[in-house]
């Protein structure tokens, strides 16, 4: 029988190998491709690029629509996250705190936008907006992101609301606390990590969303994913695609690290009174 330390070593080795193959090597390749000097080419049998520079980054920044795409993406995402939380909080409260007939069916229906293919949702959503005479691409994509990603916010917040301790709520009311005081004393400690986690999830999903932005926004309204897919399409330009991929990936990785910290800070013992 295999000893526990040896098993832990094997599992740790497998995990490290997976991370290297899945994250480190692709990211290193993208970084090198983004720094290939435009005056040279990197091809077989060269293992490493013959010349590296930041010239490709300068060209992309000055001659492409990357700046506009970044502005569109990073102005859509925070607004979509805020609206999704505001609109989803009452539903999350009902799912997490209340009991009513058809609750299970309602929870399943709320998750429907997640399971539908992105392009199917985008095409039907675009046709509905056109039939309603809604032609603003920015607000159409914003509305689409809210509809698509609000289920994530509802799901996370409903779990947070379910962790609120009823004894703390009743104690705050018995002591004469105002509704805001009850919220601050009983609800806020429980839902704060989930609130920030839901916001970051919607933010990241909005940044990475392609289908809706492409169907509704193309060709005049660009986001970072639509630029990336344009370089990966018919006119395949690998160095340019590598630059956009790093611009898209690195901020999201940093946000995921923040999300992990927030999830670690969510201690059920602090919000439910149970250790």
C-alpha positions as CSV (number, residue, x, y, z in Angstrom):
1,X,0.0,0.0,0.0
2,X,1.3,3.4,-1.0
3,X,2.3,5.7,1.9
4,X,0.6,9.0,2.4
5,X,3.7,11.2,2.0
6,X,4.5,9.4,-1.3
7,X,0.9,9.9,-2.5
8,X,1.1,13.6,-1.6
9,X,4.3,13.9,-3.5
10,X,2.8,12.2,-6.6
11,X,-0.3,14.4,-6.5
12,X,1.8,17.6,-6.0
13,X,4.0,16.6,-9.0
14,X,0.9,16.0,-11.1
15,X,-0.5,19.3,-10.1
16,X,2.7,21.2,-10.9
17,X,3.0,19.5,-14.2
18,X,-0.5,20.3,-15.1
19,X,-0.1,24.0,-14.2
20,X,3.1,24.2,-16.3
21,X,1.5,22.6,-19.3
22,X,-1.7,24.5,-19.0
23,X,-0.7,27.9,-17.9
24,X,3.1,28.6,-17.8
25,X,4.1,27.3,-21.2
26,X,1.1,28.9,-23.1
27,X,1.6,32.2,-21.3
28,X,5.4,32.1,-22.0
29,X,4.7,31.4,-25.7
30,X,2.2,34.2,-25.9
31,X,4.7,36.6,-24.2
32,X,7.5,35.6,-26.6
33,X,5.2,35.9,-29.7
34,X,4.1,39.4,-28.6
35,X,7.8,40.5,-28.4
36,X,8.9,39.1,-31.7
37,X,10.5,42.0,-33.5
38,X,8.5,43.0,-36.6
39,X,11.7,43.1,-38.7
40,X,12.4,39.4,-38.1
41,X,10.4,36.2,-38.2
42,X,10.2,33.3,-35.8
43,X,9.8,30.0,-37.5
44,X,11.1,26.4,-37.4
45,X,13.8,25.3,-36.5
46,X,14.4,28.3,-34.2
47,X,13.5,27.4,-30.6
48,X,13.5,31.0,-29.4
49,X,12.7,34.3,-31.3
50,X,15.8,35.6,-33.1
51,X,15.1,39.2,-31.9
52,X,12.9,40.6,-29.1
53,X,11.5,44.1,-28.7
54,X,8.4,46.0,-27.6
55,X,8.0,47.4,-31.1
56,X,4.9,45.2,-31.7
57,X,3.3,46.6,-28.6
58,X,3.9,50.1,-29.8
59,X,2.5,49.4,-33.3
60,X,-0.6,47.8,-31.8
61,X,-1.1,50.7,-29.4
62,X,-0.7,53.4,-32.1
63,X,-2.2,51.8,-35.2
64,X,-4.9,49.4,-34.1
65,X,-8.2,50.0,-32.4
66,X,-6.9,48.4,-29.2
67,X,-7.2,51.6,-27.1
68,X,-10.9,52.0,-28.2
69,X,-11.5,48.3,-27.5
70,X,-10.0,48.5,-24.1
71,X,-12.1,51.5,-23.2
72,X,-15.2,49.8,-24.4
73,X,-14.5,46.6,-22.5
74,X,-13.4,48.2,-19.3
75,X,-16.3,50.7,-19.3
76,X,-18.9,48.0,-20.0
77,X,-17.7,45.5,-17.3
78,X,-17.9,47.6,-14.1
79,X,-21.3,48.9,-15.1
80,X,-22.6,45.5,-16.0
81,X,-21.3,44.1,-12.7
82,X,-23.0,46.8,-10.7
83,X,-26.4,46.5,-12.5
84,X,-26.3,42.7,-12.3
85,X,-25.8,42.9,-8.5
86,X,-28.5,45.5,-8.0
87,X,-31.1,43.7,-10.1
88,X,-30.1,40.2,-8.9
89,X,-30.0,41.0,-5.1
90,X,-33.8,40.8,-4.5
91,X,-34.0,37.5,-6.3
92,X,-30.9,36.2,-4.5
93,X,-32.5,37.2,-1.2
94,X,-35.7,35.3,-2.1
95,X,-33.7,32.2,-3.1
96,X,-31.5,32.4,0.0
97,X,-33.9,33.4,2.7
98,X,-37.5,32.6,1.7
99,X,-39.5,29.5,1.1
100,X,-42.2,29.6,-1.6
101,X,-43.9,27.2,-4.0
102,X,-41.9,26.6,-7.2
103,X,-38.6,27.8,-5.7
104,X,-36.7,25.0,-7.3
105,X,-38.1,25.6,-10.8
106,X,-37.4,29.3,-10.5
107,X,-33.8,28.6,-9.6
108,X,-33.4,26.3,-12.6
109,X,-35.0,28.9,-14.9
110,X,-32.7,31.6,-13.5
111,X,-29.7,29.5,-14.7
112,X,-31.0,29.1,-18.3
113,X,-28.9,31.9,-19.8
114,X,-25.8,30.1,-18.6
115,X,-26.5,26.8,-20.4
116,X,-27.6,28.3,-23.7
117,X,-24.8,28.6,-26.4
118,X,-23.4,32.1,-26.6
119,X,-24.1,32.7,-30.3
120,X,-27.7,31.4,-30.1
121,X,-28.4,33.9,-27.2
122,X,-26.6,36.7,-29.1
123,X,-28.5,36.2,-32.3
124,X,-32.0,36.1,-30.7
125,X,-31.1,38.9,-28.3
126,X,-29.9,41.1,-31.2
127,X,-33.1,40.4,-33.2
128,X,-35.3,41.3,-30.2
129,X,-33.4,44.6,-29.8
130,X,-33.7,45.5,-33.5
131,X,-37.4,44.7,-33.4
132,X,-37.8,47.1,-30.4
133,X,-35.9,49.8,-32.3
134,X,-33.0,49.7,-29.9
135,X,-29.9,50.6,-32.0
136,X,-27.3,51.9,-29.5
137,X,-24.6,49.2,-29.6
138,X,-23.0,50.2,-26.3
139,X,-26.3,50.0,-24.3
140,X,-27.4,46.9,-26.2
141,X,-24.3,45.0,-25.3
142,X,-24.5,46.3,-21.7
143,X,-28.0,45.1,-21.4
144,X,-27.0,41.7,-22.9
145,X,-24.1,41.3,-20.5
146,X,-26.4,42.0,-17.6
147,X,-29.0,39.4,-18.8
148,X,-26.3,36.8,-19.5
149,X,-24.3,37.1,-16.4
150,X,-26.8,38.1,-13.7
151,X,-27.5,34.4,-13.0
152,X,-23.9,34.1,-11.7
153,X,-24.5,37.0,-9.3
154,X,-27.8,35.6,-8.2
155,X,-26.3,32.2,-7.5
156,X,-23.4,33.6,-5.5
157,X,-25.5,36.0,-3.5
158,X,-28.2,33.5,-2.7
159,X,-25.6,31.3,-1.0
160,X,-24.4,34.4,0.9
161,X,-27.9,35.3,2.0
162,X,-28.5,31.7,3.2
163,X,-25.5,32.0,5.5
164,X,-27.1,34.9,7.5
165,X,-27.8,33.8,11.1
166,X,-31.4,34.4,12.0
167,X,-30.5,34.7,15.7
168,X,-28.3,37.7,14.9
169,X,-31.1,39.3,12.8
170,X,-33.7,38.8,15.6
171,X,-31.2,40.0,18.3
172,X,-30.6,43.2,16.3
173,X,-34.3,43.8,15.9
174,X,-35.0,43.1,19.6
175,X,-32.4,45.7,20.5
176,X,-34.2,48.3,18.5
177,X,-31.9,48.5,15.5
178,X,-33.2,50.3,12.4
179,X,-33.6,48.3,9.2
180,X,-30.2,49.7,8.1
181,X,-28.7,48.7,11.5
182,X,-30.0,45.2,11.1
183,X,-28.5,45.0,7.6
184,X,-25.2,46.3,8.8
185,X,-25.0,44.0,11.9
186,X,-26.5,40.7,10.5
187,X,-26.5,40.8,6.7
188,X,-23.4,42.7,5.7
189,X,-20.8,40.4,7.3
190,X,-22.3,37.4,5.6
191,X,-22.9,38.8,2.1
192,X,-19.8,41.1,1.8
193,X,-17.5,38.4,0.4
194,X,-20.2,37.1,-1.9
195,X,-21.0,40.6,-3.1
196,X,-17.5,41.3,-4.1
197,X,-17.1,37.8,-5.6
198,X,-20.2,38.2,-7.7
199,X,-19.1,41.6,-8.9
200,X,-15.7,40.3,-10.0
201,X,-17.2,37.2,-11.7
202,X,-19.6,39.4,-13.7
203,X,-16.7,41.8,-14.4
204,X,-14.4,39.1,-15.7
205,X,-17.2,37.4,-17.8
206,X,-18.1,40.7,-19.3
207,X,-14.5,41.4,-20.3
208,X,-14.1,38.0,-21.9
209,X,-17.6,37.9,-23.7
210,X,-17.3,37.6,-27.4
211,X,-20.4,36.4,-29.1
212,X,-22.8,39.2,-28.1
213,X,-20.2,41.9,-28.7
214,X,-19.5,40.5,-32.1
215,X,-23.1,40.0,-33.3
216,X,-24.4,43.3,-32.0
217,X,-21.3,45.5,-32.1
218,X,-19.6,44.4,-35.3
219,X,-18.0,46.1,-37.2
220,X,-18.0,49.6,-35.6
221,X,-18.1,48.7,-31.9
222,X,-15.0,46.7,-30.8
223,X,-14.0,45.0,-27.6
224,X,-10.8,43.3,-26.6
225,X,-12.2,39.8,-27.4
226,X,-13.5,40.8,-30.8
227,X,-10.1,42.3,-31.8
228,X,-8.4,39.1,-30.6
229,X,-10.7,36.9,-32.7
230,X,-10.1,39.1,-35.7
231,X,-6.4,38.4,-35.5
232,X,-7.1,34.7,-35.0
233,X,-9.5,34.6,-38.0
234,X,-8.8,34.6,-41.8
235,X,-5.9,37.1,-41.6
236,X,-4.0,35.1,-38.9
237,X,-1.4,37.4,-37.3
238,X,0.0,35.5,-34.4
239,X,2.2,38.3,-32.8
240,X,-0.7,40.8,-32.8
241,X,-3.0,38.1,-31.4
242,X,-0.5,37.4,-28.7
243,X,-0.4,41.1,-27.7
244,X,-4.2,41.3,-27.4
245,X,-4.3,37.9,-25.6
246,X,-1.9,39.2,-22.9
247,X,-3.9,42.4,-22.6
248,X,-7.0,40.3,-22.1
249,X,-5.6,37.6,-19.8
250,X,-3.3,39.4,-17.3
251,X,-5.9,41.7,-15.7
252,X,-8.3,38.8,-15.4
253,X,-5.7,36.6,-13.7
254,X,-5.1,39.4,-11.2
255,X,-8.8,39.8,-10.6
256,X,-9.1,36.0,-10.0
257,X,-6.3,36.2,-7.4
258,X,-8.3,38.9,-5.7
259,X,-11.4,36.8,-6.0
260,X,-9.6,33.9,-4.3
261,X,-8.6,36.1,-1.4
262,X,-12.2,37.2,-1.0
263,X,-13.5,33.6,-1.0
264,X,-10.9,32.7,1.6
265,X,-12.0,35.6,3.8
266,X,-15.6,34.2,3.9
267,X,-15.5,32.3,7.2
268,X,-18.9,30.6,7.8
269,X,-18.2,30.6,11.6
270,X,-18.2,34.4,11.5
271,X,-21.5,34.8,9.9
272,X,-23.5,31.8,11.1
273,X,-22.3,31.4,14.6
274,X,-21.2,27.8,13.9
275,X,-17.6,26.7,14.1
